[in-house]
């Protein structure tokens, strides 16, 4: 596969991942759809798209997903939607990404992974950035929404950790999306009193599920085997940046000094952890 095609696949996947934040934010801000319905339509349309891709591939590969992973996926998607009732696209993406990486790094430490001094510095820098993002002030995010997004990040971190080595990633993801549908239907029933939607809101939810999620993951899984582990990890640092820029350019959101400075701390700290981990692996 040519280098140009790898770049196109990777860029497309990162834009799709950032697009989830933009689509959710604009749907909940500009249309009549409620957060529970957005979550249900997103997961349902994602499941349909992913299973269609699995059927079209006609490859004999293993992987089916699990109910525990599906529950983690649902927890992420639901908390993500409700969090965006009060967060900007960039703020939400940054909180989500920081929580995902903190969860995965913490899991490594729990499993006995040793970190170099510069990795500890990066971890503390990223953690300090998250704390700074939440400190009281005129540009601070609403606390409840911020906590929900952090919870979404932890859930996604758990989901990612459980998905390692479970078979064909597209098939596994399709199975998990399908299993998450009953959970999200139950949520919609519980929230039926607040249920509302319109054609625009449904369209954004379908785009988030089928395109930004379903197609996005499929494209990423095509690019992932062609990237080094370090490259794949550092490339994902671009997602919050793309989401923040998209929020400013497409949704008219403001780019505050707090967001810029904490983003530099969080993303810079995580990048330091990733790069130092690669150096340690190369030296061993």
N, C-alpha and C positions, 0 to 999 in steps of 0.2 A: 504494500500500500504506500502511495506517495506521501511525502512529508506534507504537501499542501492539503491532502485529504484528511490527514490526522489533525491538522490545525483547524480545518473546517468543522470536523466532528466535535473536537474539544470545545471550540468556541460556541458552537450551536448548543451543546449540552449546558455550558455555563450560563448562557443567556436564558435557556429554558428554566434552569433552577432559580435564577434571579426573577424570572417571569412569574413564578408562583407567588412571590411576595407582591409584585405589582398587580397581578390579576386579583388576588384576594383583597388587597387594600382598596382598589378602585371599585370592586364589586360591593364591598360592605359600606363604602363611603358614598358612592354615586348611584347605586341601584337599590331596589327594595328587598333584595334577598337577605335572609337572616343567616347568622353564622352556622347554625346546625344544618340548614338546608344546603349551604355552600359546601360544607364538609361532606355531606352525603352524596351530592351530585359529583363532587370532585373524585371521591373514592370509587363510586360506581362507574363513572366514565373512564377512570384510569384502569379499572379492572377489565372493562370491555376492550379498551385499546391494547392493553398488554396481552390479553389472551388471543386477540386477533393477530398480533405480531408473532406470538408463539405458534399459532396454527399455520401462519403463512411461511414460517421458517422451515417447517417440516424436518427439523433436525432431531435425531434420536439422542436426547440428552436427559439427564436426571435433574430432579429438583421440584419440590411441590409447595414449599413454605410450611408454616406452622401456625397454630392458633395463638401461641404466646407472642410470636413476632407480629402477627396481625393485630393483636391487642396493643402492642407498642406502636405500630403504625397508626392505628386509630387514635391513640393518645396524642401522638404528635400532630396529626391532622386536625383534630378537634381543638386542642390548645392553640395551635397556630391560627385557626380561623377566629376564635374568640379574642385572641391577643390583638389581632389586627383591627378590632373595633376601636382601638385607641392609640395605635402606634403608626408612625410613618413607615413607609416601605423600607428605607435604609436602616432605621433604628431597629425594626423587627428582624431584618436579615442579620444584622450584626449581633444582636442578642442571641438569636438562634444559633448562628455559627459558633459563637464563643462558647455557648453551653454544650454544643455537640462535641467540640474539641476538648473541653474541660472534662467531659464525661469519659471520653476515650483515653485521654492521658491519665486520668485518675484510675481507670480500670487497669491500665498497664502498670501503674505503681502498685496497685492492689495485688497484681499477679507477680510482683517481685522484680519488675523491670527497673534497672538502674538508670538514673539520669545524670548527665554531666553537669558541672556548675553552670555552664551557659544555658543548658536546658532549664534548669531551675530558675535562672534569671528570666528566661522567656516566659515560663509558666507564671511566675509572679507578676511579670509585666502585663501579661494578658489578663490575669485575675484582677490586677489593679485597674485595668481599663474597664472591665465589667463593673467593678465597684464605682468607679468614677462616672460611668454612664448612668448609674442609678441614684447618685447623690442628689439631694433636694436642690431645687433651683428652677428658674423660669423655663429652662429648656429640658428639664428632666422628663422622662416618659411617665405616664400614669403607672403607679406601682403595681396595681392588680394586673394590668395588661402586660407589663414587663415580666412579672413572675410567671404568668401563663406562657409567655414565649420562652422563658428559661426552662420551664417544664417541658415544652415542646422539644427543645433542644436535647434535654436529657433523654426523653423518649426516643428521639431519632438516634441518639448515640447508642442506646441499648439495642435498637433495631439494627443498626449497622454492625455492632459487635456480634449479634446473633446470626447475621447473614454470612459471616465469613466461612468459606469452604463448604457451603450447603448445596452445591450443585450449580447448574446453569443459572446465572443471576437474573436473567429476564424471566425465566420460568418460575423461579422462586418468588420474584417480586410480583408476578401475576397471581400466584397462589396466595400470597399475603394480602394483596389488594382485594381479592375475591373474599377471603375470610374476614376482612375488616368490614365488609358491607353490612352484615347483620348487626355489628356493634353500632355503626353509624345510623342505621335505620332505627335502632332502639333509642338513640339520642334524639333523633327527629321526633319520635313519638312522645318522648318525655318533654320536648320543647314545642309541642304542637301548638300551644297557646300563643307562641311568638312566631309561628311559621308564616313566612311571606316570601313571595318571589315575583319576578317579572322576567320578560324575555331577555333583557340585557344581563340581569344577574345570573340567570341560568346559562347564558352563553359564556360569560366569564368563568363560571364554575366548570363547565364542560371543557373549555380551553385549558384551564388549570389542570384538570384531571387527565384528559386525553392527550394534550399536546405537551404542556410544560412538565407534567409528571410522567405519563406513560411513554410518550415518544422521547422525552428528555432522558429518562433512565435508559431506554433502549439504545439511544445514540451514545450515551456515556459508556455503556458496557461494550460498545463496539470500539471505542477509542481507548478504553482502559488497558487492555492487553498490550497496546502499542506504546504505552508510556511507562517510564520508570516510576517506581513507587514514590520517590521524592517529588518528581515532576507532577504526578497526579495529585499528591497532597497539596503542594504549593499552588497549583493552578486553581484549586477550589477556594483559595483566599480571594479570588477575584469576584466571587458571587456577591458578598455584601457590598462591594464597591459598585458593581453593575446595578444592583438593586437601588443603592443610594442615588446614583446618577440618573437612573430611570425615574425615580421618584421626583427628582428635581426637574428633569427635562419633560417628562410626560404627565406628571400629576401635580406639578406646581408646588412641590414640598420645599421647605427651606433646608439649607445645608448649614447647620449650626456649628459653632466652634467646638462645642462639647462633642458632637458626633465625629467631627474630623479628628480631634485629638485622641479620643478614646478608640476610634477605629485604628489609628496608627499604633496605639499601644497594644490592642488586642491582636490585630493581624500581624504586627511586627513580632510580638512575643510568640505567637503560634508558629510563625515562620522560623524563628530561632530554634524552637523545640524540634521542628521537623528536620531542619538542615543539620543540626548537631546530632540527631539520631542517625541520620544517614552517614555522617562522618564516623560515628562510633561503630556502625555496622561495617563500614569499609575497612576500618582499622583492625577489626577483630578477625 
